[in-house]
Amino acid sequence: MSAIITLSLLAILVLYLGLFKMPKALLPVSLLGMVAAVCFELKWWNSEAVPLYSNMVLFDRFALAFSVLLILIAILIFILSKDYFDHISSHIAEYYALLIFSLTGALLVVSFYNLSMLFIGIEIMSVALYILVGIRKKDLASNEASLKYFLMGAFSTGFLLFGIALIYGASASFDLGGIKSYVEANGGNISPLFYAGILFLLIGLAFKVGAAPFHFWTPDVYDGSPILITSYMSTVVKTAAFGAFLRLFSLCFESLQSFWAPVLLIIIVLTLFIGNVSALVQQSFKRMLAYSSISHAGYMLFAILNIGDQANGAMLVYVTAYSIASVVAFAVLILVKRSEGSEHFEAFNGLGKTNPFLAFILTIAMLSLAGIPLTAGFVGKFLMFSGALSNFHVALVILAAINAAIGIFYYFHVIINMYFKEGKTLYIATNGNYKVVLVIAVLLTVLIGIYPEWLSSLI
């Protein structure tokens, strides 16, 4: 809880720094505050995990590992933000504060032990983003993205709340422990309200993670948002939502898997094919990454289907690999767009000759997203597929492998443009902040790809 309190106070402090006209202190203070939050989380690592504050939160190793990951990814994004918001407005303290408030909500989402806390965490995480998505006030695409995100967020929250109400009506408890006790005590005599509640929760969470057929808001929102905000949404927000998804279903609904697993199977297949086939025909690199995020949601849903101790580790590895590679991809996109003024694949033509460092870094990220061996992305997919095979979902793994092959095609599109097509790309100056983030991300991608055990065994 110390990390959540630290981040809340940090956001308020950042607002005061903006009030007293101290813009140069915003980024260093934000980074120091987030590092302090990481230290507080690690302090709890070997402590006995018990529900706290009237069973509202539980800081077990699952919650701590995901919380540390969320903060570290946010730190990388904050480092990239130097001079980024200056192009949008002279009042940048509010942007940093909103991101930190959203991060605070994300930590609540992965640490909840009560359904009301899940709802509160999701709203804190989302409300700040409704504003950040539309911060380019004169950009119609940004305004459209903000409105769509707000409407779809409210719509999906309705499903979530209705599911919570039905679960409470059947079990008389919001606590995950109480809900689990209800399932164990009633066995084959569970109320139909409870089953309906599970379906509504499944739909609500599928909206939040951008899984098909509830994905339709994702491409437009990701495409219309500022690139840095898109990076945050596709990594921190998606990771937090999947952490909550896995936590809820593993603690409460594992014994009822025969009921909800067929529905989840349909969602996974739709998500994989819609995400990959749609990404295949995109001409914009940013929009391709948006549809790619949908397809990766399908792979991450494997962990929900394969609930168990191994699924937790597999999910942690996958979201780590995906988040790191996505941060690299969006960072390079920011630099290329500044130079070329375009987000299309053609803007990357000739990058391998004029900017070999950026081209190499982006190549590693694309290889990881595609799941090529010796990268973290390959290990993530391998763990997901292994879990599915151990649960006899052979047909699903075959379909997933076909989709992975489709993914290789569109990820290699940008690699081909960088190394085998001529372009007018000028040399892109990369400042120290970007170099630090890109080098760290690539080293982690390779390290996890070669030695994944240290990460998968944490939880």
N, C-alpha and C positions, 0 to 999 in steps of 0.2 A: 504493500500500500504506500510505502514511502516514495516509490518511483512515481506513482500516480499523483500524489500530493506535490512532489517536486516539479513535475511537468505543469500542473495547474498553476502553481506559484510562478513558474518560469514564464508562462504565457502572459500573466498579469505584469510581471516585471518588464517584459519586452514592450508591452503597451506603454508603460511609464517611460521607458527609454525613448520611444517615439515621441511622447508628449513633450519631453525635455530636449528634443532635437539632438539626439545622440545616435545618428544612423550608423556610424562606423562601429559602434559597440553591439549592434543587434546580432550579427552573425556569430562573433566570438562568445557572447553571453549565451546565446541559444545552444551552441555546441557544447560549452562547458556544462550547462544545465542538463543536457541529454546524456553526457558522459557520467555525470553524477547519478542520473536515474539508472543507468546501466549498472553502476557500482552498487546501488541499493538493491537492485534485482539479484545480483550475484551474491549479495550478503545472505539472502534467504535460501540459497541453493541447497545447503545441507540441513536446513531446518525441517522439522516435522510439519507436514502439510495438513492443516485442519481448516475447515470453513470458518471465516471470520465475519465480524459485524452482522450478527444474527443470520449467519449462513448466506450472506450476500456474495462473497467472493472466496475463491480458493486458490492460493498461490502454490500449487504443486509444481513439479519440474516441467510438466507440459506447459503451464501458464508462463513460468519463468523463461523457458527456452524461447517460446514464441514472442514474449515481451521483449527480450533482449534482441531478437532478430528484427522486430519492428523498429526498435529505437536505432539500431545500427544502420538499417536501410534508410531511415529518416535522416540520419547524420550524413550519409553519402549524398542524399538529395539536397540537404541544406548546404553542403559544401559547393554543390553545383549552382546554388542560387545566388552566389556572389555576383552582383551587377545585373542579375536577371530581371528582378522586379523594378529596377531603376528605369527600364525602358517603358514600363507600363504606368508608373505613378511615382510622385515624389514622396508619397506617404507609404512607406513599405513596412513599418512596424506592424500594421494590422495584418499583413499577409503572413509574416512570421508567427504572430500570435494565433491566427486561425489554424495554421498548420500544426502548431503545438497543441492547441485544444483538440484538434482532430486526432492527433497521436495519443492524447490522453484517453479519448474515447476508445481508440483501438486497443489500448491496454486493458480497459475494462471489458471489452468484448471477449478477449481470450482468457480472462481471469474470472468470469462470472460463475456463480454457483446458484443463482436464482434467476428465473426467467425475466423478472422485472429489471434486474441489473443488465441482462442481455439487451433488453429494449432501450434502456437508458444509454448504455455504451454505444449502441448502433446510432442512436439519434445524435449524441455528442460528436461522434465521428463523421456523420453525414451532413449535419446542418452547416458546419464550417465549410464543407466542400461545395455546398450549393452556392455559397458566395464566391469561393475561389474559382470555380469553373467559369463564372461570368464576370471576372474582374476586368476584362477588356470591354469596358462599357460601350464603346463605339463599334465593336465588332459584332456583326449580326450572328455569325456562327457561334461565337462565345455566348451571346444572349440566348440563342436557341438551345445550346447545350445545357446551359444552366436551368432553363425552364423544363426541358425534358428530364433532366436529372432530378429536379425537385418533384415533378409530377409522378415519375416512376418510383422515386424513393418513397413518396407518400403512399402510393398504390401498394407497393410491396410491404410496407410497414403495416398496412391494413390486414394483409394476409397473416403476417407474423403475429399481430395482436389478437386476431380472431383465433389463430391456432393456440396461442397462450391461454386465452379464455376457455377454450374447449378442454385443454389439458387440465386446467385448474378445476373446471366444472366436474371432471371425472375423478381426479385424484385428490382434490381439496388441498393442493400444495403447489407453490411456485418453486420450492427448493428442488434441486436435482436429486438430492438424497430421498426426499419424500416421494417424488415421482417414480424413482427406481424401486422404492419399497412397495408402491402401489402395484407396479407391474409384476414384481416377484410374488406378492401376496395373492393376486387374483388369477394369475396364470391364464387359463382358457376362458375366464369369465370377465374379461375386460370390456368396459362400456364402449359402445359404438362412438360416443363422443370423443373418447380418447383416440381412437383410430382416425377420426376426422381431424382432430387436432394435429396429429402427426403429419397428415397430408398437407394441411395448411402451413405448418412450420417448414415442411420440405419445400413448398412452393415459395414461401417468403424468403428463405435462405437461398434458393436457386436464383431468385431475382437479384439478391445482393451480390452473389458471386458471378453473375452474368452467364448463367448456364441456359442453353436452349431448352424449350422454346420461349424462355423469359429473358432473352438476350438483346432484344431489338433496340433497347436504349443505348447499349454499350458503344457501338461504332460511332454514332453521331456525337455522343457525349465526349468520348475520348478524342475524336477528331476536332471538335470545336473548342476544347479546352486549351489553355496554354500548355506547351509541351512539358514544362516542369510539373504542372499539376496533374497532367495525364500520367507522368511517371509515378507520382505519389499514389494516384488512384489505382494504377495497375499493379502496384507492388504492395505497399503498406495496407491499403484498404482490402485488397483481395486476400492477402495473407491473413489478416485479422478475421475476415468473414469465414474463411475456410477453417481457421482454428476454432471458431465458435461452432461451426457446423459439425466438425469431428468431435468436439468435446460433448456437445449435446447428445448426439446419436450414440456415441460410445458409452456414455454414462447411463443413459436412460432407456434407449430403444434397441439395444443390441439383441435382446432376447426376442424381439418382435421383427427381426430382419426379414422373415418370410413374408411379412405383409408389405413393407415399404421397399424392399430390394427390387422387385419387378418394375416398380415405378421409376426408381433410380436408374435401372438399366436402360430404360427407354430414354431418359434424360441424357445419360452419358452418350449413347449412340447418336442422338440428335445433335448434341453439343459438339462432338468430334467432327461429324460430317459437315454441319453448317459452318462451323468455325474454319475448318481447313479449306473447304471448297470456296467459301467466300473470300478468304485471304488469297487464294490462288489467282483471282481475277483482278485484284486491286492494282492500281497504278501509283498510289500514294504509299510511301513507306510508313507513314504514321498510321494510316487507315489499315494497312496490312498488319501492323502490330496490334491494332485494336481487335481485329478478327482473330489474330493469333492468340490473344489473351482469352478469347472464348474457347478456342480449341484446347488451350492448356487447362482451363477450368474442367474440361471433360476428363483429362488425365488425372487431375487432382481429386476428382470425385471417385476415382478408384479406391482411394484410402477410406472413404465412407463406406463403400461396398465391402471392403476387406477389413472391417473393424477388428481391432486386436492390438496387441503390443507392438507388432511389427508395423502396423499401419501408421502409428504415431511417428515413428522414426522415418518412415518413407515420406510422409507428408512434410516433415520438417526439412528433409533433404530436397524435396522437389520445390517447395516454395522458396527455399534459399537459392537454389540454382536459377529458378525462373526470375526471381527478384533481382539478383545480381546482373544477369544477362540483360534484363529489361532496362535497368538503370544505365548500363553501358550504351545500349541501342538509342535510348532517348537523349543521352548526353551527346553522342556523336551527331544525332539529328539536329540538336540545338545549334551546334557549331556549323553544320552544313547549311542549315537554313539561314543563318546569319550571313554566310558567305554568298550563297546562291539565291536566296529568297524563295526557295521552293522546297516542298516536302516529297516530291515525286522521285522515283527511282533514278530518273535521268540526272538529278542533281548530284548523284554519287559517281557519275561517269568519270573515270580517270583518277579517282581518289587514291588508288594504289600507287600511282606514279608521283603525284604531287604531294601527298600526305601519307607516306607508308606507315607511320606510327598509328594514325587513326584508322587506316584501312585494316591493319593487322588486329588492332583491338576489336573493331567491329566484326571482323571475321571470326574471332574466337567466340564472341557473344552469339553470333548467328549459328555457329556449330553447336554451341551449348543448347540453344533453343530448339535446334533440329534434333538433338539427341545423339550426336556423333560421339563415339568412344573417346575416352581420356578427357572428357569434360563433365562438369557437374550435371548437366542436363541429361546425359546418357545414364548416369547412375540413378537419377530420379525416376526416369522412365523404366529402367530395369527393375527397380524396387517395386514400382506400381504394377508392372506386368507380372513379376514373380508372385506378388500377393494374389493377383487375380487367378493365376494358374493354380496356386495352392488351394484355391476355393473352387476349382473346376469351371472357371469362366473362360473356357478355351476359345469359344466363338468370339467373345468380346475382345480377347487379346488379339485375335487375327484381324478383326475390324480396326482395332487400335493401331496395329502394325501397318495396315494399309494407310491409315490417316497419317502416321508418322512419316511414311514415304512421300505422301503429298506435301507434308510440311517441309521436307528437305528441298523440294522443288522451289517453293516461294522464298525460303530463307536463302537459297543459293542465288536467287535473282539479284539481290543487292551485291553479293560477292562477285558475280559475273560482271555487273556494271562497273564495279570498282577496279577490277584487274584486266578486263578484256574489252572495254569500250573506251573510246576516246571522248574526252569532254573538255570543257573550258574551266574546270575546277581550278581555282587559284589556291596557292598555299594558305592553309587555315592556321592562324596563330592559336595555339592552345596554351592557356594560362596555367599557372601552377596548380590551382584548385582542380581543374579538369584532369590534369596529368595524375595527380594523387588518386583521385577517384577511379580513373580508368585502370591504372596499374594495380591498385588494390583489388578491384573487381576481377580482373583477369587472373591474378595470382590465386584468388580464392576459387575461381572457376576451375582452374587446373588442379589445385590442391584437393578440392572435394572430389574431382573426377578421378584422381589417383588414389587418395586415401579417404574414402567416404565414411569409414567406420567411426571415426572420432565424432562425427556429427550425428549419424543415425543412432548411435548408442546413448546419446544424452538423455533421451526420454523413453 
